[in-house]
Amino acid sequence: MSLSHASSYAMPLFDKYGGLSALRAVIMAFYDRVLDSDVIGHFFEDVDLARLIDHQTKFFTSVLGGPATFLDDRLARAHVHLDVTHDHFDEVTQLLRETLTDAGFAPEDIETTLCAVERRRSLIVK
């Protein structure tokens, strides 16, 4: 690799923050907050949390540039039967911001991640 290519290479956030096991820990911490939320906790009362954490880990692996693909149509199908409002979505993004901050993500990486989530708002909120 030439020096010009090496200097322009940006490490994926997935790798920067420790890969799969570190990301899984972040997702588990996120769901601790979600389950405690008076705004959105009720959505997860009868959910297989282990399965959901697995799906979310794949989603965020994809979002953070890791070795996974998570298609937007899958995300839309997973939420079509729910009555998710903009307030619910905003709560998710706030809890995610708090979780990423606590996990040591740099502010610009938090914004990059939240922008990727925000681009999918219309798939989740109807």
C-alpha positions in Angstrom: 0.0 0.0 0.0 1.4 3.4 -0.9 1.8 6.0 1.8 -0.9 8.1 0.3 -3.3 5.2 0.6 -2.2 4.5 4.1 -2.8 8.0 5.3 -6.3 8.2 3.8 -7.4 4.9 5.3 -9.9 5.4 8.1 -10.2 2.5 10.5 -13.8 1.4 10.7 -15.5 2.4 14.0 -16.2 -1.3 14.5 -12.4 -2.0 14.8 -11.6 1.3 16.6 -13.9 0.3 19.5 -12.8 -3.3 19.9 -14.7 -5.4 17.5 -17.5 -7.8 18.1 -17.2 -8.7 21.8 -16.8 -5.0 22.8 -19.8 -4.0 20.6 -21.9 -6.8 22.1 -21.1 -5.4 25.6 -22.2 -1.9 24.4 -25.4 -3.3 23.0 -26.1 -5.1 26.3 -25.5 -1.9 28.2 -27.8 -0.1 25.8 -30.6 -2.6 26.5 -30.2 -2.2 30.2 -31.1 1.5 29.7 -33.9 0.6 27.3 -35.6 -1.8 29.7 -35.5 0.8 32.4 -37.1 3.5 30.2 -40.6 4.5 31.0 -41.0 5.7 27.4 -40.0 2.6 25.5 -39.4 -0.2 28.0 -42.9 -1.6 27.4 -41.9 -2.6 23.8 -39.5 -5.2 25.2 -41.6 -6.9 27.9 -42.3 -10.1 25.9 -39.2 -10.0 23.6 -36.5 -12.7 23.5 -33.8 -10.3 24.6 -30.9 -12.6 23.7 -32.1 -12.8 20.2 -32.7 -9.1 20.0 -29.2 -8.3 21.3 -27.9 -10.6 18.6 -29.8 -8.8 15.9 -28.8 -5.4 17.2 -25.2 -6.4 17.4 -25.3 -7.4 13.7 -27.1 -4.1 12.9 -24.5 -2.0 14.7 -21.6 -4.1 13.3 -22.9 -3.2 9.9 -23.5 0.5 10.8 -19.9 0.8 12.3 -18.2 -0.7 9.2 -17.7 -4.2 10.5 -18.1 -7.6 8.8 -21.9 -7.8 8.7 -24.7 -6.8 6.4 -28.0 -5.7 7.8 -30.6 -4.7 5.2 -32.9 -1.9 5.7 -35.9 -3.9 4.6 -35.2 -6.3 7.5 -35.3 -3.4 9.9 -38.6 -2.2 8.5 -40.2 -5.6 8.7 -39.1 -5.9 12.3 -40.9 -2.7 13.3 -43.9 -2.7 11.0 -46.3 -4.2 13.6 -45.2 -1.7 16.3 -46.6 1.7 16.9 -43.3 3.5 17.2 -43.6 7.3 17.4 -41.0 10.0 16.9 -40.9 10.4 20.7 -40.1 6.7 21.0 -37.4 7.0 18.4 -35.9 10.1 20.1 -35.7 8.1 23.4 -33.8 5.4 21.6 -31.3 7.8 20.2 -30.9 9.6 23.5 -30.3 6.3 25.3 -27.9 5.2 22.6 -26.0 8.5 22.9 -25.7 8.0 26.7 -24.5 4.4 26.2 -21.9 5.3 23.6 -20.6 8.1 25.7 -20.2 5.8 28.7 -18.5 3.3 26.5 -15.8 5.9 25.6 -16.8 6.7 22.0 -15.4 10.0 20.8 -18.1 12.7 20.2 -17.6 12.7 16.4 -18.0 8.9 16.4 -21.2 9.1 18.4 -22.5 11.6 15.9 -21.6 9.4 13.0 -23.4 6.5 14.6 -26.5 8.5 15.5 -26.6 9.9 11.9 -26.6 6.3 10.6 -29.5 5.4 13.0 -31.4 8.6 12.1 -31.2 7.8 8.4 -33.4 4.8 9.2 -36.1 6.7 11.2 -38.6 6.4 8.4 -38.2 2.6 8.3 -39.2 2.4 12.0 -41.6 5.3 12.6 -44.8 5.2 10.6 
